[in-house]
């Protein structure tokens, strides 16, 4: 049986509650706290809690998302809580190191997380005092580099987001089945589909004005979802994704999970040769650590536009051939590639045509 866990906001609130209770009750240790998740309760373990002075305390929890492949698993969450004379608010939430900020400078603490803080902390704050809570994620800035937070306007760290406190594990088959059912429902009303590769693709789709009714998430199963689109008589598919994922299709890799295959730099290098790049350019790409670093190097060399242009065309050609082979359907496919910040770096002619149809 897969084990459920809890989302990051739950552990942040638990650490803050433990620190606040430590200040109020002057207890030596707090091994666990009960958290109201708004629909049920959860008992969350506390790793450490200590007073820093008579008016402030620090508590630490460790994230446990259960049997999910979550990059925050076992990451420490610190909550520094300080009591002071009552201000205009009873509870003030701040972003410490590793907790992201929005582009306007606000802590990246979203609706559900704020409700959790209010529900669990406000009853514990004395009426003449204000509790200032600073959430610190010591590994947050480093972990955020492995996400697409910048495309969502979340800077310098991770966010406390989500709509539930429960982290429910799904198997690979469960996820694929969800995506297939979504496609089958949407293609009935919108035969021109837009495949969003990754959650950052959703943000880019919104910015481009693509209607939600056309958007289908695929996870890593792009090949299977393309065939599904063909079998259910989609007229076209626009592939919208981060270049480091989507360029795998140009090399014939149709499940983009890095656990199965990862030839990004080799695929980019082949495109460098195709546009006339020299051996030094190829070596520079092969020496790059990531697809992002390769893209930056190509910009320096003046090759980025031509290389990613040919890759976008190759992706569409390979995808069309894949659907023809496995579904015996001629499906029009267009490709849009964007970077980690959600900025479009290339699109082929089919993509431009399909985008103009979406916006009419």
N, C-alpha and C positions, 0 to 999 in steps of 0.2 A: 504494500500500500504506500502510495506517495504521501509524504508528510507535509501538512500545511504549516505555514509560518505567519509572520506579520510583516507589514510594510514599514518602510523607514520612519514615517511620522510617528508610529506607535512607540518605537524605541526612543525617539527624541523626547516625546511627552513623558515616557516612563522615567527617563533620567532626570528630567526637570521636576517631576513630582517627587522623586526620591530626595533630591536636593532640598526642595521646599519643605518636605516633611521632616527632614533632618534638622533644618533650621528651627522649625516650629516646635518639634517634640524633643529636640536635644538627645536623640537616641544615638547609641554607639555605632549601630550598623543597620542597614536596610537591605535585606537579602532579596526582596521582591516587592513589587507594588501591583495593585489591581488597577487596571485601566478600563475606563468606560469607552468602548469602541463605537458608541451611539446606537448599536443594535444588539450588542452583547458585551460581556466583560472578558478580560484576558489578564492572566497573571504573568508579569514580565520580570525576569531575573535582573538584578542589579549587580554589576561586577564590583564596583567600589563607590563609596560615598564618604565625603569628609567635609567638615567646616573649614573654610579658609580664614574667616574671622567671625565676629559675633553676628554679622549681618549678611554673610555670603557663604555659599557651599557649592561643591562640585560633585556631580555623580556621573558614573560611566556605565553604559550598557553596550552589548555587542549585538549587532544586527543578525537576525535569524529568519530568513525568508522561507524556511522549510526546504523542500526538495526542488526548488526552482533554480535554474541557472541564472543567478542574480549576482552581478559584480560586487554588490555591497555585502555579500555573505561574510559574517564574522568581522565586519569593519566596526571599530569603536565609535560610539556616539557619546560626546561629552555635553553636559548641560551645566552651565555656570549660572547660579541664581543669586540675585542680590536683592535684599529688602531695603526699602528707603521710605521716607515720608510720602504719604499719598500724593500723587500727581493727578493729572487729568484722567489717566487710565489706571486701572488696577493691575493690568498685565501688559508689559511691553516685551515684544519679541525682537531679538536682534540676530543678525547673521555673524557668527564668529568665523574663524579660519576654516575653510573647506566647505562651508555652506554657501551656495551660490547666491548671487544678487541679480535682480532684473536689470534691464538697461536703464531704468529710472533710479537704480540704487536701492530699491526695496529688497528685504530678505526674500529669497525664493521659497516662501512658505505659503502654500496654496490653501484653498477653501477648506477641504476636509481636515488638513493638518491644523489649521487655525481653530476649527470647531473642536477638535480633540483637546487642544491646549485650553481653550475656554472652559470646556466641560469638566476637565480633570483638575485644573489649577485654580480657577476663580473661587471655588468654595473654600480653599485652604488659605487664601490671602486675607490677612486681617483688614478690617474696614478702614483703618487709618494708615495703611501702608500700600506701596506699589511693589510688585515683583518684576524685576527686569531679568529676562531669561535670554542668555546667549547660547545658541547651539553651535558646537564646534565639532567638525568632522576632520580629525587629523589627516586622514587619507583622502579627503574629499576632492581636493584640487587635482591630485594625481589620478583618481578614479574618473573624474569628469573628462579627462583627456581621452578616455576610451568610450565616451558617449558623444551624442550630437547635441548636447545642451546649447551650444552657441547658436544653432539654427533656431532654437526656441527662445533666444534672448536671455538665457541663463548663463551668467558669467562667473568665473572664478571658483566653481565648485558644483556640488550636487544640489538637487532641489528636494524639498519635502512636498511631494505631490501624490496624487492617487485619489480614488473615490471610496476606498475601503481599507479597513485595517487588516483584513485577512489576505495573505499571499497564497493564492490557491494554485498548486502545481498542476500543469497540464502536460501530458505526454506529447511527443512530436505528432503522433497520429491525431490526438485531440485538436491540436492547433490547425493542422492541415484540414481536418474535417470542418472546423469553423470557417476557415477561409473559403473552402469549396462551397459551403452552404450560402455564404455571403455573396459569392460570385453568381451562383445560380439564381438568387433572388434579384440581384441588381441588373443582370443582363436582360431580364424580361422587360424592364422599363427603360434601360439605357444600354443599347447594344454597343455603343462606343465606350469601352471601359478604359479606366486609368489605373494602372498597377502602381501602388506606392510601395517601394522597397524600403522597409524600415519606417519607424515612427516619424523620423524627420521628413520623410516624403510627404506625410500628411500636411505638415506645416507649409512646405513648398507648394503643394496643391492648392491650399487655401489662398496663399499669396497670389497664385496665378489665376484665381477666380474659377477654378474647376469645381463644378457642383459635387457635393458630397454623394449624391445619388449615383455618380459614375465611378467613385473611388473604391478600389478593392485592395485590401492588404494581402500580401503574399508570403511574408516571412522569407525564408530561404528557398521555398519551393517554387521558384519562378517557372521552371520547366513544366511541372505538373499543373500549375495554374494556367499557363499558356495553352496547354492541351485542353484543359477544362473549358477555357474560353472558346476555343475552336469547336469543341463538341456541343457546346450550348449556343452556338450560332452567333457569337459576337461578331460585329462587323469590323472592329479594329481594337487594338490595345496600344495605349501609350505607356511606355515604361518610364517611370519617374524615380530616379534613385541616386544615391551617393556613388560617385564614380568608383570608389574602392570596392564596392560590392558589385555594381552592375557590369563593370568591364570584364568580369569573369565569363559572361556570356559570349564575349568576342572570342574567347578561347574554347568555346564549346562546353563550358561548365555551367550546368543549368540548376544545380543545387548549390547555392552560394555560401553554405556553411563553411567556415574556415577549418572545421574539424574534418571535412571530407576532401577539400582541395583548395589550394591557395597558390595561384600562379600570376598574381596581379603584376608584379614587376616584369616578369617574362612577357606577358601580354602587351604591356606598355612598350617594352623594348622592341618587340616585333613591329609595333606601329611606328616606332621611331625609324626603323629601317625602311618601312614602307613609304614614309614621306621623305626619304633621302638623308636621314640623319647619319652622322659618321660614327665610327667605332668608339670615339671618346664619349659621345652622347649616350650610346648604349651602355657603356661601362658606368657612367654616372647614374643612370637609372637603376641598373642592377645593384649598385652600391647603396642606393637609398634604403632607408629603414622602413618606410611606409609609402603607401600610395600618395598620401598628402605631400610627403617630402619629394617624391618623384614629380608631382605636378608643379611644385615650386621650382624645381630644377629645370623643368621644361619651359617654364615662364622665363627664367634667366637666359635660357638658350634660344628663346624666340620660337620654340617649336610647339608650345602648348595648344594653340588653336588648331593647327593642322593635325597633330597627333590625336587629340581627343575628338576632332571632327571625324577622322577615319574610324576611330573606335566606336563612335555613336552609330555610324553607318553599318559597321560590321556587326554590332549587337543586333540591330534590326534585321539584317539579312539572316543571321544565324537563327534568330527567334522565329522568323517566318518559315525557314526551312525545317525547323524543329516541329512546328505545328503541322506542317504539310506531311512530314514523315510519320508522326504518331497519331494524327487525327484526320489526315487526308483532307485538309481544309486549307484554302488560301486566305490567310488572315493578314490584314495590313497591320504592321507594327512600326511604331515610331519610338525614338529614344531621346530622353532628356537626362543629361548628367549634371550633377551639382556637387559642390565641395562641402566640407564639414560645416561651413557657415550657412549653407543653404543657397549659395550663389550659383546660378547656372553657368557652367563652363562650356557646354556644347549641346547641340541638338541637331538631329538630321532633318532632311526635307520633309519626311513623313510626319515627324513630330511637330514641325511648324504648321503643317497643314491641319493636323488633328487639334492642335491648340487653338487655331483660328476658328475651327468648327465649334469647339467648346465655348468660346467666348462670344459667339454670335447668337 
